[in-house]
Amino acid sequence: MSLCLPRDFSSVVTYRQAITEIRSRAEIASPNAVHIYEFKISENELQAAYNLLDEEEHRGAMRVTYSNSHNFIVRYMPGSVHQAAHASWSIYTHQALRDLLPHPKPTAVPGCVFIAATEQTLGQRKKEPDSGIMPIGSNRPSIVIEIGSSESLTQLKIDAQLWLEHMPEVQLGILVLIDPPAAANPNPPVATIQLWRGFPPPERQTSGQAQTRIARMVWQKDWTHNASPLHLLLADIFQGQVPPEYGQHDRVQLDTVTWREAIHRGWQRHQ
């Protein structure tokens, strides 16, 4: 899985120019690549850009984000491995939460909903996770997951920092990096999982500056050949307010073996 960048716009372009560029490149985009399209547009045109992007044929495989240098970034992953990675995470995490309940309902779990590509607004800018969990009653997710490759890791790290440093409600960021195998098939794709958290800044900031957290990676595992155990704290999922239905449980253990297998099947489908 490789990273494809469009020509770099060093100056501001119109939102229509940006969408035209995205449309033309998406039509010829390789399904085996992560494509990142970066633009600077007028802040006043951002909403128009989001609205026009929503009309694009390939919008379902696109996620919007931004960085310090570009206020309109679209990450495009047309391959089936992208859908497999984030959709299966939601399914298996939902199932694991249900298994904690003494009397589970067939379709719902108490206290939270699973989201996919749900827009989160910061000022005039927007971000979308690939998937995540949002506690009921909150307008922000508590856990977000982003899918990419090692070559798109720079932007994924920026995304983790944006989630954790700009949204105090977000407790955990999960990055999934999927890359081609070192040799020809049938070797599995190289898969790496990272967990990111926000920590208090090392020193008190001077008066007038907004207090923020510092995002750091706290855990990383190579899942190319074996999936290591992974759990989520209920306090993270529910932003500290765990519903009583979960009793004495304080964490949920994910079925990482099945999740890894789903990622491998998604990879095989687009080969």
Backbone as JSON, one array per atom type, in Angstrom:
{
  "sequence": "MSLCLPRDFSSVVTYRQAITEIRSRAEIASPNAVHIYEFKISENELQAAYNLLDEEEHRGAMRVTYSNSHNFIVRYMPGSVHQAAHASWSIYTHQALRDLLPHPKPTAVPGCVFIAATEQTLGQRKKEPDSGIMPIGSNRPSIVIEIGSSESLTQLKIDAQLWLEHMPEVQLGILVLIDPPAAANPNPPVATIQLWRGFPPPERQTSGQAQTRIARMVWQKDWTHNASPLHLLLADIFQGQVPPEYGQHDRVQLDTVTWREAIHRGWQRHQ",
  "N": [[0.85, -1.17, 0.0], [0.8, 2.03, -1.03], [1.64, 5.55, -0.78], [0.03, 8.23, -2.29], [0.43, 11.41, -3.48], [-1.05, 14.45, -4.59], [-0.12, 17.1, -6.89], [1.53, 19.66, -5.15], [-0.16, 22.32, -3.78], [1.03, 25.39, -3.24], [-0.08, 27.79, -2.78], [-3.18, 29.51, -2.09], [-6.13, 27.96, -3.29], [-9.26, 27.83, -5.08], [-12.31, 26.43, -3.76], [-13.65, 24.95, -5.66], [-11.64, 24.34, -7.5], [-10.11, 22.64, -5.91], [-11.89, 20.46, -5.46], [-12.27, 19.6, -8.08], [-9.7, 18.72, -8.69], [-9.48, 16.59, -6.85], [-11.54, 14.92, -7.78], [-10.64, 14.22, -10.38], [-8.28, 12.82, -9.82], [-9.17, 10.78, -8.17], [-10.55, 9.19, -9.94], [-8.62, 7.76, -11.29], [-7.24, 6.49, -9.36], [-5.2, 4.11, -7.68], [-6.38, 1.06, -6.31], [-4.81, -0.1, -4.41], [-3.54, 1.72, -2.84], [-2.92, 4.4, -0.49], [-4.28, 7.52, -0.77], [-3.58, 10.87, -0.49], [-4.83, 14.04, -0.55], [-4.0, 17.33, -0.54], [-4.81, 20.66, 0.31], [-4.86, 24.25, 0.31], [-7.38, 26.37, 1.04], [-9.63, 29.18, 1.06], [-10.75, 30.02, 4.3], [-13.37, 30.78, 4.45], [-14.54, 29.36, 2.43], [-14.6, 26.75, 3.16], [-16.87, 25.27, 4.08], [-18.39, 25.15, 1.75], [-16.69, 23.58, 0.23], [-16.78, 21.15, 1.67], [-19.48, 20.51, 1.28], [-19.63, 20.17, -1.51], [-17.86, 18.08, -1.84], [-19.29, 16.02, -0.66], [-20.97, 15.22, -2.68], [-19.51, 13.67, -4.34], [-18.73, 10.7, -6.19], [-17.08, 8.77, -5.02], [-17.17, 9.25, -2.33], [-17.66, 7.72, 0.0], [-15.33, 6.34, 0.62], [-13.64, 8.28, 1.41], [-12.04, 10.51, 3.71], [-12.15, 13.47, 5.57], [-9.77, 15.84, 6.77], [-7.24, 17.88, 8.32], [-4.29, 19.99, 8.58], [-1.52, 21.82, 10.03], [-0.49, 23.17, 7.86], [-2.22, 22.81, 5.7], [-5.59, 23.36, 5.2], [-7.61, 21.83, 4.18], [-7.83, 18.62, 3.69], [-8.02, 15.53, 2.1], [-8.27, 12.16, 2.64], [-8.01, 9.25, 0.86], [-8.98, 5.97, 0.46], [-9.49, 3.57, -1.58], [-9.49, 0.76, -1.64], [-10.7, -2.51, -0.58], [-9.66, -3.31, 1.83], [-9.56, -1.19, 3.57], [-12.27, -0.67, 4.29], [-12.79, -3.16, 5.44], [-11.09, -3.16, 7.68], [-11.94, -1.06, 9.45], [-14.71, -1.48, 9.68], [-14.95, -4.11, 10.66], [-13.69, -3.81, 13.12], [-15.58, -2.22, 14.51], [-17.75, -4.02, 14.57], [-16.75, -6.25, 16.06], [-15.96, -5.05, 18.44], [-18.38, -4.05, 19.37], [-19.7, -6.49, 19.76], [-18.1, -7.57, 21.8], [-18.63, -5.8, 23.91], [-21.34, -6.35, 24.3], [-21.12, -8.94, 25.28], [-20.37, -8.54, 27.88], [-22.64, -7.98, 29.27], [-25.28, -8.99, 31.49], [-27.84, -9.48, 30.51], [-28.01, -9.23, 27.48], [-29.08, -7.13, 24.74], [-30.23, -7.7, 21.38], [-29.28, -5.87, 19.38], [-28.26, -3.48, 20.45], [-26.04, -1.71, 22.71], [-25.71, -0.61, 26.07], [-25.37, 2.88, 26.68], [-23.66, 3.9, 24.64], [-22.86, 4.65, 21.19], [-21.84, 3.42, 17.99], [-19.82, 4.98, 15.61], [-19.23, 6.04, 12.23], [-17.16, 7.69, 10.07], [-18.2, 10.13, 10.98], [-18.72, 13.54, 10.99], [-16.72, 15.84, 12.75], [-16.55, 18.99, 14.13], [-14.3, 21.68, 14.31], [-14.13, 24.85, 14.93], [-14.23, 26.3, 11.8], [-13.31, 24.14, 10.51], [-13.24, 20.62, 9.68], [-13.17, 17.18, 10.78], [-12.99, 13.67, 10.18], [-13.28, 10.5, 11.59], [-12.29, 7.09, 10.79], [-13.77, 5.21, 12.09], [-15.44, 4.84, 15.27], [-16.32, 5.36, 18.77], [-19.02, 6.79, 20.48], [-20.15, 8.17, 23.44], [-23.51, 8.08, 24.66], [-25.25, 11.08, 24.88], [-23.02, 12.65, 24.65], [-21.34, 14.95, 22.49], [-19.05, 14.4, 21.22], [-16.68, 11.93, 20.09], [-15.36, 9.21, 22.08], [-13.45, 7.31, 21.6], [-11.44, 6.89, 18.76], [-10.71, 5.59, 15.51], [-8.29, 5.27, 13.0], [-7.38, 4.47, 9.7], [-4.63, 3.53, 7.68], [-1.45, 3.61, 6.05], [2.07, 2.78, 6.43], [3.42, 4.7, 4.99], [1.68, 6.78, 5.0], [1.86, 7.6, 7.54], [2.75, 9.99, 8.67], [0.65, 11.88, 8.3], [-1.33, 10.48, 9.68], [-0.34, 10.53, 12.29], [-0.54, 13.26, 12.76], [-3.32, 13.43, 12.68], [-3.99, 11.91, 14.97], [-2.91, 13.59, 16.92], [-4.52, 15.86, 16.53], [-7.06, 14.9, 17.27], [-6.63, 14.21, 20.0], [-5.42, 16.41, 21.2], [-6.99, 18.58, 20.64], [-9.57, 17.93, 21.2], [-10.86, 17.33, 24.14], [-12.61, 15.34, 24.96], [-11.99, 13.02, 23.62], [-10.5, 10.02, 24.36], [-8.83, 8.0, 23.5], [-6.85, 7.16, 20.72], [-6.72, 5.09, 17.91], [-4.52, 3.79, 15.64], [-4.23, 2.14, 12.57], [-2.03, 0.54, 10.56], [-1.5, -0.6, 7.36], [0.31, -2.49, 5.14], [1.94, -3.62, 2.06], [2.91, -7.11, 1.79], [6.23, -8.36, 2.58], [7.2, -10.13, 0.69], [5.98, -11.86, -2.26], [2.44, -12.69, -2.55], [1.35, -15.82, -1.06], [1.78, -14.34, 1.33], [0.83, -12.6, 4.31], [-0.46, -9.2, 4.63], [1.57, -6.55, 5.96], [0.82, -5.56, 9.13], [0.27, -3.09, 11.52], [-0.47, -1.94, 14.76], [-1.26, 0.93, 16.6], [-1.64, 2.67, 19.67], [-2.78, 5.75, 20.93], [-2.6, 8.36, 23.34], [-3.69, 11.24, 25.27], [-1.81, 13.53, 27.22], [-1.18, 15.6, 30.11], [0.36, 18.82, 29.55], [3.94, 19.35, 29.89], [4.71, 21.6, 31.38], [3.13, 24.33, 33.07], [1.2, 26.41, 31.05], [1.69, 29.76, 29.83], [-0.2, 32.63, 30.89], [-3.16, 33.3, 29.12], [-2.84, 31.5, 27.08], [-4.35, 28.66, 25.66], [-5.03, 25.81, 27.57], [-3.85, 22.58, 26.85], [-3.64, 19.11, 25.85], [-0.91, 16.8, 25.41], [-0.29, 14.69, 22.78], [0.66, 11.3, 22.71], [2.16, 8.27, 21.53], [1.38, 5.23, 23.04], [1.46, 2.52, 22.85], [2.39, -0.13, 20.72], [2.13, -2.65, 18.28], [3.17, -5.31, 16.15], [1.16, -6.89, 13.93], [1.42, -8.66, 11.86], [1.82, -11.44, 11.66], [0.77, -12.51, 13.99], [-1.86, -11.73, 16.24], [-1.78, -9.67, 18.99], [-3.01, -9.58, 22.41], [-5.58, -7.18, 23.23], [-7.19, -4.65, 25.0], [-9.91, -2.44, 25.85], [-10.51, 0.21, 28.04], [-13.4, 0.62, 30.01], [-13.87, 3.05, 31.21], [-12.61, 4.77, 29.44], [-14.16, 4.4, 27.11], [-16.67, 5.36, 27.92], [-16.17, 7.9, 28.72], [-15.55, 8.23, 31.42], [-17.97, 7.84, 32.74], [-19.33, 5.16, 33.41], [-21.98, 3.05, 32.49], [-24.32, 1.48, 34.76], [-25.12, -1.06, 33.96], [-22.95, -2.57, 33.21], [-21.86, -3.63, 35.43], [-19.31, -4.92, 37.52], [-17.29, -4.89, 35.7], [-14.39, -3.49, 34.23], [-13.12, -3.24, 31.86], [-12.98, -4.13, 28.35], [-12.3, -6.95, 26.45], [-10.9, -7.3, 23.31], [-11.6, -9.2, 20.34], [-9.01, -9.86, 18.89], [-7.8, -11.66, 17.19], [-9.76, -12.47, 15.34], [-10.34, -9.98, 14.27], [-7.88, -9.32, 13.04], [-7.85, -11.35, 11.11], [-10.01, -10.53, 9.53], [-8.98, -8.18, 8.42], [-6.95, -9.29, 6.85], [-8.49, -10.79, 5.03], [-9.8, -8.69, 3.72], [-7.62, -7.49, 2.48], [-6.83, -9.52, 0.71], [-8.98, -9.55, -1.05], [-8.71, -7.32, -2.68], [-6.49, -7.86, -4.18]],
  "CA": [[0.0, 0.0, 0.0], [1.67, 3.19, -1.14], [1.05, 6.86, -0.58], [0.01, 9.03, -3.5], [0.12, 12.8, -3.22], [-1.21, 15.26, -5.78], [0.81, 18.22, -6.92], [1.37, 20.47, -3.94], [-0.58, 23.7, -3.95], [1.72, 26.23, -2.27], [-0.9, 28.97, -2.57], [-4.6, 29.24, -1.9], [-6.92, 27.66, -4.47], [-10.69, 27.87, -4.79], [-12.84, 25.11, -3.37], [-14.0, 24.2, -6.88], [-10.39, 23.78, -8.03], [-9.72, 21.51, -5.06], [-12.77, 19.32, -5.72], [-11.97, 19.12, -9.43], [-8.46, 17.94, -8.58], [-9.78, 15.34, -6.15], [-12.36, 14.1, -8.66], [-9.84, 13.67, -11.49], [-7.32, 11.86, -9.31], [-9.88, 9.61, -7.65], [-10.96, 8.34, -11.06], [-7.5, 6.92, -11.74], [-6.5, 6.09, -8.16], [-4.98, 2.69, -7.47], [-7.06, 0.53, -5.12], [-3.82, -0.62, -3.48], [-2.78, 2.85, -2.31], [-3.53, 5.48, 0.29], [-4.14, 8.76, -1.53], [-3.81, 12.04, 0.34], [-4.94, 15.25, -1.36], [-3.84, 18.44, 0.38], [-5.11, 21.96, -0.29], [-5.15, 25.46, 1.08], [-8.46, 27.16, 0.48], [-10.11, 30.21, 1.97], [-11.55, 29.5, 5.41], [-14.79, 31.07, 4.16], [-15.02, 28.42, 1.43], [-14.48, 25.38, 3.64], [-18.16, 24.59, 4.1], [-18.74, 24.86, 0.36], [-15.86, 22.44, -0.18], [-17.34, 19.94, 2.28], [-20.77, 20.21, 0.64], [-19.39, 19.66, -2.86], [-17.22, 16.76, -1.7], [-20.33, 15.04, -0.32], [-21.64, 14.8, -3.91], [-18.6, 12.86, -5.14], [-19.07, 9.28, -6.32], [-16.24, 7.94, -4.16], [-17.13, 9.91, -1.02], [-17.69, 6.76, 1.08], [-13.98, 5.91, 0.95], [-12.86, 9.48, 1.67], [-12.13, 11.12, 5.03], [-11.61, 14.82, 5.58], [-8.98, 16.22, 7.92], [-6.47, 19.09, 8.05], [-3.0, 20.07, 9.27], [-1.12, 23.22, 10.2], [-0.14, 23.79, 6.57], [-3.32, 22.67, 4.75], [-6.85, 23.33, 5.95], [-8.56, 20.93, 3.53], [-7.12, 17.41, 3.29], [-8.87, 14.37, 1.88], [-7.57, 10.86, 2.6], [-8.83, 8.36, 0.03], [-8.53, 4.58, 0.43], [-10.55, 2.87, -2.32], [-9.42, -0.69, -1.53], [-11.62, -3.14, 0.37], [-9.01, -3.51, 3.14], [-9.94, -0.04, 4.41], [-13.6, -0.96, 4.83], [-12.7, -4.34, 6.3], [-10.38, -2.87, 8.93], [-12.71, -0.27, 10.42], [-16.03, -2.07, 9.91], [-14.82, -5.29, 11.52], [-13.4, -3.32, 14.48], [-16.85, -1.83, 15.12], [-18.57, -5.22, 14.81], [-16.21, -7.09, 17.13], [-15.99, -4.29, 19.7], [-19.79, -4.08, 19.79], [-19.97, -7.83, 20.28], [-17.39, -7.74, 23.07], [-19.37, -5.06, 24.93], [-22.57, -7.12, 24.57], [-20.79, -10.12, 26.07], [-20.21, -8.15, 29.28], [-23.94, -7.72, 29.87], [-26.0, -10.18, 31.95], [-29.02, -9.68, 29.66], [-27.74, -8.39, 26.3], [-30.07, -6.96, 23.69], [-29.64, -8.2, 20.13], [-28.67, -4.89, 18.49], [-27.75, -2.27, 21.1], [-25.33, -1.8, 23.98], [-26.06, 0.58, 26.85], [-24.48, 4.0, 26.94], [-22.8, 4.39, 23.57], [-23.16, 4.29, 19.8], [-20.66, 3.32, 17.13], [-19.9, 5.96, 14.54], [-18.34, 5.84, 11.09], [-17.0, 8.9, 9.25], [-19.06, 11.19, 11.5], [-17.99, 14.8, 11.0], [-16.49, 16.57, 13.98], [-16.22, 20.35, 13.73], [-13.45, 22.54, 15.14], [-14.23, 26.12, 14.21], [-14.76, 26.08, 10.46], [-12.68, 22.94, 9.95], [-13.88, 19.36, 10.04], [-12.42, 15.94, 10.77], [-13.79, 12.45, 10.2], [-12.56, 9.25, 11.85], [-12.8, 5.96, 10.02], [-14.8, 4.64, 12.96], [-15.23, 5.28, 16.64], [-17.38, 5.17, 19.74], [-19.48, 8.03, 21.09], [-21.1, 7.95, 24.54], [-24.8, 8.73, 24.54], [-25.25, 12.33, 25.61], [-21.83, 13.42, 24.29], [-21.28, 15.35, 21.08], [-17.71, 14.05, 20.74], [-16.33, 10.53, 20.33], [-14.4, 8.91, 23.15], [-12.39, 6.52, 20.97], [-11.46, 7.0, 17.3], [-9.79, 4.7, 14.8], [-7.88, 5.77, 11.69], [-6.73, 3.43, 8.9], [-3.72, 4.05, 6.67], [-0.26, 2.79, 5.79], [3.26, 3.37, 7.04], [3.81, 5.87, 4.22], [0.78, 7.88, 5.36], [1.93, 7.72, 8.99], [2.92, 11.39, 9.07], [-0.67, 12.48, 8.44], [-2.07, 9.79, 10.74], [0.12, 11.07, 13.56], [-1.19, 14.58, 12.88], [-4.72, 13.17, 13.02], [-4.04, 11.52, 16.38], [-2.67, 14.79, 17.71], [-5.7, 16.73, 16.44], [-8.11, 14.32, 18.1], [-6.33, 14.17, 21.43], [-5.0, 17.71, 21.72], [-8.01, 19.6, 20.39], [-10.87, 17.45, 21.69], [-10.6, 16.67, 25.42], [-13.49, 14.19, 25.15], [-11.37, 11.83, 23.02], [-9.62, 9.38, 25.33], [-7.91, 7.04, 22.88], [-6.78, 7.09, 19.27], [-6.18, 3.82, 17.41], [-4.03, 3.86, 14.27], [-3.99, 0.83, 11.95], [-1.18, 0.7, 9.38], [-1.55, -1.83, 6.55], [1.28, -2.36, 4.06], [2.13, -4.85, 1.3], [3.84, -8.08, 2.38], [7.61, -8.23, 2.16], [7.36, -10.95, -0.5], [4.74, -12.04, -3.0], [1.39, -13.49, -1.92], [0.25, -15.6, -0.11], [2.15, -13.73, 2.6], [-0.16, -11.62, 4.76], [0.01, -7.83, 4.64], [2.2, -6.08, 7.19], [-0.18, -4.81, 9.89], [0.77, -2.52, 12.77], [-1.49, -1.25, 15.55], [-0.75, 1.9, 17.56], [-2.57, 3.36, 20.55], [-2.34, 7.09, 21.29], [-3.32, 9.01, 24.43], [-3.34, 12.62, 25.56], [-1.23, 13.75, 28.54], [-1.02, 17.01, 30.45], [1.64, 19.39, 29.1], [4.98, 19.23, 30.92], [4.76, 22.78, 32.21], [1.96, 25.19, 32.99], [1.34, 27.38, 29.98], [1.57, 31.13, 30.27], [-1.56, 33.17, 30.89], [-3.66, 33.68, 27.81], [-2.76, 30.37, 26.16], [-5.3, 27.59, 25.97], [-4.42, 24.59, 28.1], [-4.11, 21.46, 25.96], [-2.9, 17.89, 26.15], [0.13, 16.39, 24.48], [-0.58, 13.33, 22.3], [1.81, 10.4, 22.62], [1.9, 6.86, 21.31], [1.64, 4.5, 24.28], [1.48, 1.07, 22.62], [2.5, -0.49, 19.31], [2.38, -4.07, 18.05], [3.17, -5.83, 14.8], [0.16, -7.95, 13.81], [1.55, -9.3, 10.55], [1.68, -12.89, 11.77], [-0.03, -12.86, 15.17], [-2.53, -10.61, 16.89], [-1.57, -9.65, 20.44], [-4.22, -9.17, 23.15], [-5.85, -5.75, 23.31], [-8.44, -4.33, 25.69], [-10.31, -1.05, 25.99], [-11.06, 0.52, 29.35], [-14.75, 1.17, 29.94], [-13.8, 4.47, 31.57], [-12.29, 5.49, 28.2], [-15.3, 4.33, 26.2], [-17.8, 6.15, 28.41], [-15.65, 9.19, 29.2], [-15.57, 8.23, 32.87], [-19.32, 7.59, 33.29], [-19.67, 3.8, 32.95], [-23.35, 2.69, 32.86], [-24.35, 0.41, 35.77], [-25.39, -2.36, 33.36], [-21.7, -3.33, 33.02], [-21.48, -4.24, 36.71], [-17.95, -4.73, 38.03], [-16.31, -4.9, 34.61], [-13.71, -2.22, 34.0], [-12.51, -3.26, 30.54], [-13.53, -5.08, 27.39], [-11.23, -7.6, 25.7], [-11.27, -7.4, 21.91], [-11.25, -10.41, 19.61], [-8.02, -9.36, 17.95], [-7.49, -12.69, 16.19], [-10.77, -12.37, 14.29], [-10.15, -8.67, 13.63], [-6.73, -9.45, 12.14], [-8.26, -12.18, 9.97], [-10.86, -9.71, 8.66], [-8.08, -7.29, 7.67], [-6.28, -10.1, 5.83], [-9.45, -11.1, 3.97], [-9.98, -7.47, 2.95], [-6.44, -7.32, 1.64], [-6.85, -10.52, -0.36], [-10.04, -9.25, -2.02], [-8.33, -6.31, -3.67], [-5.27, -8.24, -4.9]],
  "C": [[0.88, 1.23, 0.0], [0.89, 4.47, -0.97], [1.14, 7.65, -1.86], [-0.41, 10.45, -3.15], [-0.1, 13.53, -4.53], [-0.13, 16.32, -5.83], [0.5, 19.13, -5.75], [0.97, 21.89, -4.29], [0.09, 24.54, -2.87], [0.95, 27.51, -1.99], [-2.36, 28.56, -2.46], [-5.27, 28.97, -3.25], [-8.39, 27.78, -4.1], [-11.18, 26.48, -4.43], [-13.21, 24.3, -4.6], [-12.75, 23.61, -7.53], [-9.97, 22.56, -7.22], [-10.57, 20.29, -5.36], [-12.53, 18.75, -7.11], [-10.71, 18.27, -9.43], [-8.7, 16.59, -7.92], [-10.54, 14.39, -7.07], [-11.5, 13.45, -9.76], [-8.86, 12.62, -11.0], [-7.99, 10.61, -8.74], [-10.28, 8.65, -8.76], [-9.87, 7.38, -11.5], [-6.7, 6.37, -10.56], [-6.38, 4.57, -8.07], [-5.72, 2.22, -6.23], [-6.09, 0.02, -4.06], [-3.05, 0.49, -2.77], [-3.63, 3.7, -1.37], [-3.25, 6.77, -0.46], [-4.49, 9.93, -0.62], [-3.75, 13.28, -0.53], [-4.99, 16.46, -0.43], [-4.05, 19.77, -0.33], [-5.16, 23.05, 0.77], [-6.27, 26.19, 0.36], [-8.88, 28.21, 1.5], [-10.96, 29.58, 3.06], [-13.04, 29.72, 5.15], [-15.39, 30.11, 3.15], [-15.01, 26.97, 1.92], [-15.82, 24.65, 3.61], [-18.64, 24.25, 2.69], [-17.95, 23.68, -0.18], [-16.4, 21.14, 0.38], [-18.64, 19.53, 1.58], [-20.56, 19.61, -0.74], [-18.72, 18.29, -2.81], [-18.26, 15.68, -1.42], [-21.05, 14.52, -1.56], [-20.77, 13.87, -4.76], [-18.95, 11.37, -5.08], [-18.32, 8.42, -5.3], [-16.2, 8.45, -2.72], [-17.06, 8.91, 0.14], [-16.32, 6.28, 1.51], [-13.06, 7.09, 1.25], [-13.08, 9.97, 3.1], [-11.49, 12.5, 4.98], [-10.84, 15.07, 6.88], [-8.25, 17.51, 7.55], [-5.14, 19.0, 8.78], [-2.68, 21.54, 9.47], [-0.89, 23.92, 8.87], [-1.27, 23.73, 5.54], [-4.62, 22.52, 5.52], [-7.91, 22.42, 5.33], [-7.77, 19.75, 2.98], [-8.13, 16.28, 3.17], [-7.99, 13.13, 1.79], [-8.5, 9.86, 1.93], [-8.21, 6.98, 0.0], [-9.61, 3.75, -0.27], [-10.55, 1.36, -2.16], [-10.33, -1.24, -0.45], [-11.0, -3.35, 1.74], [-9.36, -2.38, 4.09], [-11.28, -0.28, 5.08], [-13.54, -2.13, 5.81], [-12.1, -4.01, 7.66], [-11.25, -2.11, 9.91], [-14.09, -0.86, 10.69], [-15.95, -3.27, 10.85], [-14.47, -4.87, 12.95], [-14.69, -2.94, 15.19], [-17.69, -3.06, 15.48], [-18.05, -5.99, 16.01], [-16.15, -6.36, 18.46], [-17.41, -4.24, 20.25], [-20.14, -5.43, 20.41], [-19.32, -8.04, 21.63], [-18.09, -6.99, 24.2], [-20.66, -5.8, 25.29], [-22.28, -8.31, 25.48], [-20.56, -9.8, 27.55], [-21.54, -8.05, 30.02], [-24.61, -9.01, 30.34], [-27.21, -10.51, 31.09], [-28.88, -8.81, 28.4], [-28.93, -8.3, 25.36], [-29.43, -7.32, 22.36], [-28.88, -7.15, 19.32], [-28.0, -3.72, 19.18], [-26.95, -2.61, 22.35], [-25.61, -0.53, 24.76], [-24.96, 1.64, 26.82], [-23.64, 4.53, 25.82], [-23.34, 3.97, 22.21], [-21.84, 4.23, 19.04], [-20.86, 4.25, 15.94], [-18.93, 5.58, 13.43], [-18.34, 7.12, 10.26], [-17.94, 10.02, 9.69], [-18.25, 12.47, 11.62], [-17.91, 15.38, 12.41], [-15.94, 17.94, 13.61], [-15.36, 21.03, 14.78], [-13.37, 23.89, 14.43], [-14.9, 25.89, 12.87], [-14.22, 24.81, 9.82], [-13.36, 21.68, 10.47], [-12.89, 18.2, 9.95], [-13.4, 14.78, 10.78], [-12.91, 11.27, 10.59], [-13.03, 8.18, 10.88], [-13.91, 5.25, 10.79], [-14.53, 5.15, 14.36], [-16.43, 4.94, 17.52], [-17.72, 6.52, 20.35], [-20.45, 7.71, 22.22], [-22.41, 8.68, 24.27], [-24.82, 9.97, 25.43], [-24.03, 13.2, 25.33], [-21.92, 13.81, 22.82], [-19.9, 15.1, 20.48], [-17.47, 12.56, 20.96], [-15.37, 10.39, 21.49], [-13.21, 8.12, 22.62], [-12.55, 6.65, 19.45], [-10.43, 6.05, 16.72], [-9.55, 5.27, 13.41], [-7.07, 4.69, 10.98], [-5.81, 4.09, 7.87], [-2.59, 3.07, 6.41], [0.93, 3.47, 6.43], [3.68, 4.63, 6.29], [2.87, 7.05, 4.47], [0.83, 8.16, 6.86], [2.08, 9.16, 9.45], [1.56, 12.06, 9.26], [-1.48, 11.79, 9.53], [-1.63, 10.27, 12.12], [-0.47, 12.46, 13.81], [-2.65, 14.41, 13.28], [-4.86, 12.78, 14.49], [-3.84, 12.72, 17.28], [-3.88, 15.72, 17.69], [-6.82, 16.2, 17.32], [-7.83, 14.55, 19.57], [-5.97, 15.53, 22.01], [-6.05, 18.79, 21.55], [-9.4, 19.19, 20.89], [-10.65, 16.69, 23.0], [-11.48, 15.46, 25.68], [-12.88, 12.9, 24.6], [-10.33, 11.27, 23.98], [-8.54, 8.53, 24.68], [-8.01, 7.14, 21.37], [-6.1, 5.79, 18.85], [-5.78, 4.02, 15.95], [-3.75, 2.45, 13.77], [-3.24, 1.07, 10.65], [-1.13, -0.63, 8.64], [-0.69, -1.61, 5.32], [1.42, -3.67, 3.3], [3.08, -5.8, 2.0], [5.24, -7.9, 1.82], [7.9, -9.03, 0.89], [5.98, -11.14, -1.15], [3.72, -12.84, -2.19], [1.77, -14.97, -1.99], [0.66, -15.01, 1.24], [1.1, -12.7, 3.01], [0.4, -10.21, 4.68], [0.67, -7.5, 5.98], [1.19, -5.19, 7.92], [0.42, -4.37, 11.22], [-0.35, -1.75, 13.45], [-0.79, -0.31, 16.53], [-1.9, 2.45, 18.39], [-1.96, 4.69, 20.97], [-3.22, 7.64, 22.4], [-2.86, 10.46, 24.57], [-2.87, 12.76, 27.01], [-1.14, 15.24, 28.84], [0.31, 17.55, 29.94], [2.66, 19.39, 30.21], [5.06, 20.41, 31.86], [3.49, 23.58, 32.04], [2.18, 26.25, 31.92], [1.12, 28.79, 30.52], [0.13, 31.61, 30.13], [-1.94, 33.61, 29.49], [-3.59, 32.57, 26.79], [-3.72, 29.27, 26.61], [-4.55, 26.36, 26.48], [-4.8, 23.42, 27.19], [-3.35, 20.24, 26.45], [-1.83, 17.68, 25.1], [-0.15, 14.94, 24.08], [0.71, 12.52, 22.2], [1.33, 8.99, 22.3], [2.28, 6.1, 22.57], [1.77, 2.99, 24.06], [1.56, 0.83, 21.12], [2.83, -1.97, 19.19], [2.33, -4.37, 16.56], [2.21, -7.02, 14.74], [0.27, -8.71, 12.48], [1.29, -10.8, 10.64], [0.84, -13.33, 12.95], [-0.63, -11.59, 15.77], [-2.32, -10.7, 18.4], [-2.86, -9.23, 21.13], [-4.34, -7.65, 23.22], [-7.18, -5.54, 24.02], [-8.67, -2.82, 25.67], [-10.9, -0.86, 27.38], [-12.46, 1.1, 29.19], [-14.76, 2.64, 30.32], [-13.43, 5.32, 30.35], [-13.5, 5.54, 27.28], [-16.4, 5.29, 26.61], [-17.37, 7.47, 29.04], [-15.83, 9.33, 30.71], [-16.9, 7.91, 33.52], [-19.82, 6.24, 32.79], [-21.1, 3.46, 33.39], [-23.36, 1.51, 33.84], [-24.59, -0.98, 35.18], [-24.13, -3.21, 33.2], [-21.15, -3.87, 34.33], [-20.07, -3.89, 37.14], [-16.88, -4.72, 36.93], [-15.67, -3.52, 34.47], [-13.04, -2.15, 32.63], [-13.21, -4.28, 29.65], [-12.37, -5.62, 26.55], [-11.69, -7.8, 24.26], [-10.83, -8.74, 21.31], [-10.27, -10.03, 18.51], [-7.67, -10.39, 16.87], [-8.47, -12.59, 15.02], [-10.65, -11.05, 13.54], [-9.0, -8.72, 12.63], [-7.1, -10.26, 10.91], [-9.14, -11.39, 9.0], [-10.03, -8.74, 7.83], [-7.39, -8.06, 6.56], [-7.23, -10.45, 4.7], [-9.72, -9.87, 3.09], [-8.81, -7.22, 2.02], [-6.48, -8.28, 0.45], [-7.88, -10.18, -1.43], [-9.6, -8.23, -3.06], [-7.01, -6.63, -4.37], [-5.62, -8.82, -6.26]]
}
